[in-house]
Amino acid sequence: MKRLATLAAALLVVASPLTWAAEVDKANTATQQTVQQNKASASKLHNKAKQVKQAAVQHDKQAKAITKVNINTADAAQLAQALTGIGKSKANAIVEYRKNNGKFKSINSLSQVKGIGATLVAQNYDRIQL
């Protein structure tokens, strides 16, 4: 009987670490699966955020593409709203240039305004009227 008790105790000593190691492996596997699921969810959210941002930018471009503006009569707010890449500061510069130099004689002459180059004029060419 004593021998049987000793044998049972020896089995418990050997089996306990093996059981514990198996439980740790299960926990590690579950943790890895959770991490992978979280990464996948984060990736989906990131992609959705990019899609929403792109849609908003596209909407803004379409709204500005529809609006034409007369650079010889528009005020700064109208210029900033209608022209891509033209904010309040550049719109004010256009109005100030027009006051000091008279009406623009061509769309391309808009590039004479400080801060507005040929590329910006080209991007907005279809939105500009004289």
N, C-alpha and C positions, 0 to 999 in steps of 0.2 A: 504494500500500500504506500509505504514511504517512497518507494521507487517510482510509483505512478504519480505521486504528487510532485516529485522532483522533475519528472518528465513533463508534466503539465505546466509547471512553472517555467521550464526551459522553453517550451513552445510559446508561451505568452511573451517571453522576453524577445524571442526571434520574430514572432508574428506582429507584435506591437509596432516596431519600427517599419515593417513592411506595410502594414495597414496605414500608418501615419503618412508614409511616403506616397502611397496611392491617393490618399485624401489631398495631400499637397499638390500632387499632379493634377487631380481633378479641379482643384481651386485655381491653379495656374492656367489650365486650359479654359476654364470659364472666364477668367480675367482677360485672357488673350482674345477670346471671342467678343467680350464686351468692348474691349479697346477697338477691335476691328469694326464693330457695329457703330461705335461712336465716330470713328474716322469716316465711315461711309455716310453717316448722317451729316457730319460737318461738311463733307465734300458736296453733298446734295444741296445743303443750305447755301454754300458758297456759290455754287453754279446758279442757283435760283436768284441770289442777290445780283450776280453779274447780268443775268437775263433782264431783271427788273431795271437795272441801271442802263443797260443798252436800249431798252424800250423807252425809257424816259428821255435819253439823249436823242433817239430817233424821233420821238414825238416833238421835242423841242426844235429839231432841225426842220421837220415838216411844217411846223407852225410858222417858223421864220421864213421858210421857202415860199410860202403862200403870200406873205406880206411883201409888197413893194413899197419903197420909200423914196420920196423926192429929196435928194440931198441938198437942194437949194432952198427948200421951204420947211423941212421937218425940224422940230425942236430936238433937243438932246434926248429926251425920253423916248420919242418915236424912233430915233436913230438906234438907240441902244436896244430897243425891243425888236426891231426889224432886222438888224444886221448881226450875223454870226461873228463872234470874236470882238465885238464892239460893246464895251461896257459904258458906264456912266462917264468915266474919265475921258475916254477916246471920243465919245459922242460930244462932250463939252468942247474938246479940242476941234472937232469938225465945225461946230457952230461958231467958235471963236475965229477959226481960220476964215470962214465964210464972211464974218463981219469985217475982218481986216483986209481981205483980198477980193471981195465980191463973189458973185456966183461962180460955181464950178462950170467950166466950159465943156468938160468931158468927164466921163466916169473915171477914167484913169488918172485924171488930175487930183483925185481924192488921195492918191499916194503922196502928195506934197504935204499933207498934214502930218505933223510929228507923231510918230508911233503907229502910223498906218503905212504899211508897205504894199508892194505890188501883189504879194501873195494874198494878203487880206482883201484887197480890192477884187482879185480874181475869184476868191471864195464867195464874195457877195455880189458879183457882177449882175446876176440875174435878178437880184432883189433891189437894185438901184435904178432910180429914174432921175432924169434931169428936168 
